[in-house]
Structure formats: C-alpha cells, structure tokens
Amino acid sequence: MMQMLTHTPLFVWAILAFLIFRGVVAMRDRAMELRKLFIIPAVMLAMTLQDLLLRWSFGALPLVAWAGGALGVTLLMLALSRPRVIAGMAPGTLLLRGSRAPLAMMLVVFVAKYAAIVSSVMHPQLRHDALFAVGFSAMCGVFNGYFVGSLVRDLKACLALRARMPAALAA
C-alpha cells in the first residue's frame, strides 16, 4: 500500500487537493458569477475524457458506455434534483446554496478512478479487458452525468430567474 502511494505522481495529489478545496468551498452559500458554475464539471469532464481516450483501445465501446451513463444520470438530475441558485445581489451574479454533495462526489470520483487506475497498473491484463473498460467508462459517465446534470439544472434555474426579473421590476 505504501509503495503504491509513494509511486503516485505528485500531480495526482495536486488534483486531489484542488478537488477538496473546491468541495469545501461548495459547502458554503456564496455569491458567484455564472461562468464559475462551469469549473468543476469542466475539470471532471477533462479528466474523464483523458482517461477514456488514452487508456482504452476498444474503439467506441467505452465511449458509448460513458455516454450512456452520463446521459442517464444527467436526465435523473434534471428530473429529481432541486436547483441550488437564487438571484444574486450584484448584477451578473447569483447566490449558490452550499451543499456537501459536490465534495462527496468529487472524493468518490477521485477514489474510484485512483483504484481503477492502480488496478490496471498492478494487473496489466485489465487494460485489455473489454468488460473492465466498459465498466470503468460507464462509472465515469455516471459521475460526469452528476456534474453535468447539476450544471444544466442550475443553468435552467438561472434562465428562469432572468425571465422573471423584468416582470418583477415592472411591478
């Protein structure tokens, strides 16, 4: 176990520190610009696509598994979760309610991906196992679906807030 941890590249621990930092920030209610809603979904998507494109040689199969997981969870997030945004005090800002869920999800994603990558390094035959590739890709899709679904849900709420603003000002 110690050898595995000490052979982990430093940038991996930097990514973990960044994710923890962003997760702790997400626990507080805070005013923010709309564009900042895109940071975590973009980081998580970039990390996943890098894994999928560089790690597996099964053609489109892992990408289809990833897309299925992402689409399914995105639709669930839109249907079942509540938006975290309300109008901000300053123009161009919004108030984002704090939540522990982003920190928990980011840690789950990190641990799951770390475990899968370490497993494939310790057991190189897994890199040629289509079932492992499809399972890993679908799992990544589920995680990306959570973050993309949250983003789309909050963007939809922002658009609804904007649509109501002129009516509220006219009254």
C-alpha positions in Angstrom: 0.0 0.0 0.0 2.8 2.4 0.9 4.7 1.7 -2.3 1.5 2.4 -4.3 1.0 5.7 -2.5 4.7 6.8 -2.8 4.8 5.9 -6.6 1.8 8.1 -7.3 2.8 11.2 -9.3 2.7 14.5 -7.4 0.2 16.0 -9.9 -2.4 13.4 -8.7 -2.1 14.7 -5.1 -2.4 18.3 -6.5 -5.6 17.3 -8.3 -6.9 15.8 -5.0 -6.0 19.0 -3.1 -7.8 21.1 -5.8 -10.9 18.9 -5.6 -11.0 19.0 -1.8 -10.6 22.8 -1.9 -13.4 23.2 -4.4 -15.6 20.8 -2.4 -15.1 22.7 0.8 -15.9 26.0 -1.0 -19.1 24.4 -2.3 -20.3 23.7 1.2 -21.0 27.4 1.9 -23.6 29.6 0.4 -21.8 32.0 -1.8 -22.2 34.7 -4.5 -20.6 33.9 -7.8 -20.6 34.7 -11.4 -22.5 32.4 -13.7 -19.3 31.3 -15.6 -17.9 29.8 -12.4 -20.6 27.1 -12.4 -18.7 25.5 -15.3 -15.4 24.9 -13.4 -15.9 21.6 -11.7 -18.0 20.0 -14.5 -15.3 21.0 -17.0 -12.4 19.7 -14.8 -14.2 16.4 -14.2 -15.1 16.0 -17.9 -11.5 16.8 -19.0 -10.1 14.2 -16.5 -12.5 11.6 -17.7 -12.0 12.1 -21.4 -8.3 12.0 -20.9 -8.7 8.6 -19.2 -11.1 7.3 -21.9 -9.1 8.4 -24.9 -5.6 7.4 -23.6 -6.3 4.3 -21.6 -8.5 2.0 -23.7 -8.1 0.6 -27.1 -11.6 -0.8 -27.7 -12.7 1.9 -30.1 -16.2 3.3 -29.5 -17.4 0.8 -26.9 -16.0 2.6 -23.8 -17.3 6.0 -25.2 -20.7 4.5 -25.7 -20.8 3.2 -22.1 -19.6 6.6 -20.9 -22.2 8.4 -22.9 -25.0 6.1 -21.7 -24.0 6.6 -18.0 -23.6 10.4 -18.4 -26.9 10.8 -20.3 -28.9 8.7 -17.8 -27.7 10.5 -14.7 -27.9 13.9 -16.3 -31.6 13.2 -17.1 -32.1 11.9 -13.5 -30.5 15.0 -12.0 -32.8 17.2 -14.2 -35.9 15.3 -13.1 -35.2 14.6 -9.4 -32.9 17.4 -8.0 -33.7 20.9 -7.0 -31.6 23.9 -8.2 -29.1 25.5 -5.9 -29.2 29.0 -7.3 -31.1 32.2 -6.5 -30.7 35.7 -7.8 -27.5 37.4 -6.5 -27.4 40.9 -5.1 -25.0 42.3 -7.8 -25.8 42.3 -11.5 -24.3 39.3 -13.2 -24.1 37.2 -10.0 -26.1 34.5 -8.4 -26.3 33.1 -5.0 -25.4 29.4 -4.9 -26.6 27.4 -1.9 -24.0 25.3 -0.2 -24.1 21.6 -0.3 -21.9 18.7 0.9 -22.8 16.7 -2.2 -20.1 18.1 -4.6 -17.3 17.4 -2.1 -18.6 13.8 -1.5 -19.0 13.2 -5.3 -15.5 14.6 -6.1 -13.9 12.4 -3.4 -15.9 9.3 -4.7 -14.8 10.1 -8.2 -11.2 10.5 -7.2 -11.1 7.3 -5.1 -12.9 5.2 -7.8 -10.6 6.5 -10.6 -7.5 6.1 -8.5 -8.5 2.5 -7.6 -9.3 1.6 -11.2 -6.0 3.1 -12.5 -3.9 1.4 -9.8 -5.7 -1.9 -10.5 -4.9 -1.6 -14.2 -1.2 -0.8 -13.4 -1.0 -3.7 -10.9 -2.8 -6.1 -13.3 -1.9 -5.0 -16.8 -4.2 -7.6 -18.4 -7.1 -5.3 -17.2 -6.1 -2.8 -19.9 -7.1 -5.5 -22.5 -10.3 -6.5 -20.7 -13.3 -5.0 -22.5 -15.7 -5.6 -19.6 -13.3 -3.7 -17.2 -13.1 -0.9 -19.8 -16.8 -0.7 -20.3 -17.5 -0.8 -16.5 -14.9 1.9 -15.8 -16.2 4.1 -18.6 -19.9 3.7 -17.5 -18.9 4.6 -14.0 -17.1 7.7 -15.2 -20.2 8.5 -17.3 -22.3 8.3 -14.1 -20.0 10.7 -12.3 -19.9 13.1 -15.3 -23.7 12.9 -15.5 -24.0 14.1 -11.9 -21.9 17.2 -12.5 -23.3 18.0 -15.9 -26.8 17.4 -14.7 -26.2 19.7 -11.7 -24.8 22.4 -14.1 -27.7 22.1 -16.5 -30.3 22.2 -13.7 -28.7 25.3 -12.2 -28.4 27.0 -15.7 -32.1 26.3 -16.2 -32.9 27.9 -12.9 -30.7 30.9 -13.9 -32.7 31.3 -17.1 -36.0 31.1 -15.2 -34.7 33.8 -12.8 -33.7 36.1 -15.7 -37.1 35.6 -17.3 -38.9 36.7 -14.1 -36.6 39.7 -13.4 -38.1 42.1 -15.9 -41.6 41.2 -14.7 -40.6 41.8 -11.1 -39.0 45.2 -12.0 -42.1 46.3 -13.9 -44.4 45.6 -10.9 
